[in-house]
Amino acid sequence: MSVSEVGDIKHKLSGWKELVVMADSVLAWEKEYYAALVSCTLTFIFAVVWYMDPSTLTLLSLMGEIAVLLDYAVPRLQAKLFPDSAWTKDNEKKLDQICQELLFVKDGAWRVVGLLLGYKHTHPLMFMAVSMVGLFLVAQIGAMFSGFFLTYLALLVVVMIPGLYRRGFLDKYCSGLMLRFQEFVKAKKLE
């Protein structure tokens, strides 16, 4: 993890820095009610989409429109609502930490992809067998549950992970899995 990579991420987030720090505070559950706020907001969004029942193309188009609108409006509104004089050293430290965590997640994802591709080349038959069984299980789960519901559960897990991690619940209840993950990360750092 180099300083220039962290600087690149900080530069890309410069128009969003206030919102990124606030979002990190909410996702990390700095206040007790943030966990409920996150889960209720996500549930409300999914309930509205479920009620509207848009086609896939309409939903993708609406999501694209919202993304473009936010990409245009947020940096301009941030400059007006949050003057640079209000930006503190604590906020800068938080932004640095957030950028390092984002880079860690990105590097971790690339390490997993590299590990899978390496496994594919060294053990192609085992890779194929495990892939087929895994994809079959995913297809069975998809046949039992709605894709919309599975997307909701997956996003709920993703938005809850930062709070669970920072509150120590992942270490407490998933310590075996976390130990294996930490050993994997340490082994890759030594390489």
MARMIDO-728357 format. One record per residue (C-alpha): residue number from 1; x negated, y negated, z negated. Coordinates in nm, 2 decimals. Layout:
residues N
- resi_c1_c2_c3
- NUM_X_Y_Z
...
***
This chain:
residues 191
- resi_c1_c2_c3
- 1_0.00_0.00_0.00
- 2_-0.18_-0.31_0.12
- 3_-0.13_-0.67_0.03
- 4_-0.07_-0.76_0.39
- 5_0.21_-0.51_0.42
- 6_0.37_-0.65_0.11
- 7_0.32_-1.00_0.25
- 8_0.49_-0.90_0.58
- 9_0.79_-0.77_0.39
- 10_0.80_-1.09_0.18
- 11_0.78_-1.31_0.49
- 12_1.07_-1.11_0.66
- 13_1.28_-1.15_0.34
- 14_1.20_-1.52_0.29
- 15_1.54_-1.64_0.41
- 16_1.71_-1.39_0.18
- 17_1.48_-1.41_-0.12
- 18_1.74_-1.54_-0.37
- 19_2.00_-1.29_-0.27
- 20_1.74_-1.01_-0.27
- 21_1.64_-1.09_-0.63
- 22_2.01_-1.11_-0.73
- 23_2.09_-0.78_-0.55
- 24_1.80_-0.61_-0.73
- 25_1.93_-0.74_-1.06
- 26_2.27_-0.59_-0.99
- 27_2.15_-0.26_-0.85
- 28_1.91_-0.22_-1.14
- 29_2.20_-0.28_-1.39
- 30_2.03_-0.56_-1.58
- 31_2.37_-0.62_-1.74
- 32_2.59_-0.34_-1.87
- 33_2.88_-0.40_-1.64
- 34_2.67_-0.41_-1.32
- 35_2.71_-0.03_-1.27
- 36_3.09_-0.06_-1.28
- 37_3.07_-0.37_-1.05
- 38_2.86_-0.18_-0.79
- 39_3.07_0.13_-0.79
- 40_3.40_-0.07_-0.78
- 41_3.28_-0.29_-0.50
- 42_3.18_0.00_-0.29
- 43_3.50_0.18_-0.37
- 44_3.70_-0.13_-0.27
- 45_3.52_-0.17_0.06
- 46_3.58_0.20_0.15
- 47_3.94_0.18_0.04
- 48_4.00_-0.12_0.27
- 49_3.83_0.05_0.56
- 50_4.03_0.37_0.49
- 51_4.36_0.17_0.47
- 52_4.28_-0.02_0.80
- 53_4.18_0.31_0.96
- 54_3.98_0.15_1.25
- 55_3.84_0.36_1.53
- 56_3.47_0.43_1.52
- 57_3.39_0.18_1.79
- 58_3.60_-0.09_1.61
- 59_3.43_-0.02_1.28
- 60_3.08_-0.03_1.43
- 61_3.17_-0.36_1.61
- 62_3.30_-0.51_1.29
- 63_2.99_-0.40_1.10
- 64_2.77_-0.55_1.37
- 65_2.97_-0.88_1.36
- 66_2.93_-0.90_0.98
- 67_2.56_-0.83_1.01
- 68_2.50_-1.10_1.28
- 69_2.71_-1.35_1.08
- 70_2.52_-1.28_0.76
- 71_2.18_-1.29_0.94
- 72_2.27_-1.64_1.07
- 73_2.45_-1.78_0.77
- 74_2.25_-1.66_0.47
- 75_1.92_-1.83_0.53
- 76_2.10_-2.16_0.61
- 77_2.32_-2.14_0.30
- 78_2.04_-2.03_0.08
- 79_1.84_-2.34_0.17
- 80_2.14_-2.56_0.07
- 81_2.25_-2.37_-0.24
- 82_1.92_-2.27_-0.38
- 83_1.65_-2.54_-0.35
- 84_1.29_-2.44_-0.35
- 85_1.24_-2.63_-0.68
- 86_1.47_-2.37_-0.85
- 87_1.24_-2.08_-0.74
- 88_1.03_-1.98_-1.04
- 89_0.72_-1.77_-1.09
- 90_0.94_-1.50_-1.25
- 91_1.15_-1.48_-0.93
- 92_0.83_-1.46_-0.73
- 93_0.70_-1.17_-0.94
- 94_1.04_-1.00_-0.90
- 95_1.03_-1.05_-0.53
- 96_0.67_-0.90_-0.52
- 97_0.79_-0.60_-0.72
- 98_1.09_-0.55_-0.49
- 99_0.87_-0.57_-0.18
- 100_0.63_-0.32_-0.33
- 101_0.92_-0.08_-0.41
- 102_1.06_-0.12_-0.05
- 103_0.72_-0.04_0.09
- 104_0.69_0.26_-0.14
- 105_1.02_0.39_-0.02
- 106_0.93_0.33_0.34
- 107_0.59_0.51_0.30
- 108_0.76_0.79_0.11
- 109_1.01_0.84_0.39
- 110_0.73_0.85_0.65
- 111_0.54_1.10_0.43
- 112_0.84_1.33_0.42
- 113_0.88_1.30_0.80
- 114_0.51_1.38_0.84
- 115_0.53_1.67_0.60
- 116_0.82_1.81_0.80
- 117_0.65_1.77_1.13
- 118_0.33_1.92_0.99
- 119_0.54_2.22_0.86
- 120_0.70_2.25_1.20
- 121_0.36_2.29_1.37
- 122_0.20_2.52_1.11
- 123_0.51_2.74_1.04
- 124_0.75_2.71_1.33
- 125_0.95_3.02_1.26
- 126_1.01_2.93_0.89
- 127_1.09_2.57_0.99
- 128_1.35_2.69_1.24
- 129_1.51_2.93_1.00
- 130_1.53_2.68_0.71
- 131_1.65_2.41_0.95
- 132_1.93_2.64_1.08
- 133_2.04_2.75_0.74
- 134_2.04_2.39_0.61
- 135_2.23_2.26_0.91
- 136_2.48_2.54_0.88
- 137_2.54_2.45_0.52
- 138_2.58_2.08_0.61
- 139_2.83_2.19_0.88
- 140_3.03_2.39_0.63
- 141_3.04_2.10_0.38
- 142_3.15_1.88_0.67
- 143_3.43_2.12_0.75
- 144_3.55_2.12_0.39
- 145_3.54_1.74_0.33
- 146_3.60_1.43_0.54
- 147_3.30_1.26_0.69
- 148_3.43_0.93_0.55
- 149_3.44_1.08_0.20
- 150_3.09_1.22_0.23
- 151_2.96_0.89_0.35
- 152_3.12_0.72_0.05
- 153_2.96_0.97_-0.19
- 154_2.62_0.93_-0.01
- 155_2.63_0.55_-0.03
- 156_2.75_0.57_-0.39
- 157_2.45_0.78_-0.48
- 158_2.21_0.55_-0.29
- 159_2.34_0.23_-0.46
- 160_2.33_0.40_-0.81
- 161_1.98_0.54_-0.78
- 162_1.79_0.21_-0.87
- 163_2.00_0.17_-1.19
- 164_1.97_0.53_-1.29
- 165_1.60_0.52_-1.24
- 166_1.54_0.19_-1.43
- 167_1.76_0.30_-1.71
- 168_1.57_0.63_-1.75
- 169_1.86_0.86_-1.66
- 170_1.68_1.02_-1.37
- 171_1.38_1.10_-1.59
- 172_1.61_1.23_-1.87
- 173_1.84_1.45_-1.67
- 174_1.64_1.53_-1.36
- 175_1.29_1.56_-1.52
- 176_1.20_1.88_-1.34
- 177_1.28_1.74_-1.00
- 178_1.11_1.41_-1.08
- 179_0.80_1.59_-1.20
- 180_0.77_1.77_-0.87
- 181_0.83_1.45_-0.68
- 182_0.56_1.27_-0.88
- 183_0.32_1.55_-0.82
- 184_0.40_1.53_-0.44
- 185_0.34_1.15_-0.45
- 186_0.01_1.18_-0.65
- 187_-0.11_1.46_-0.41
- 188_-0.05_1.24_-0.11
- 189_-0.22_0.94_-0.27
- 190_-0.53_1.14_-0.33
- 191_-0.55_1.24_0.04
***
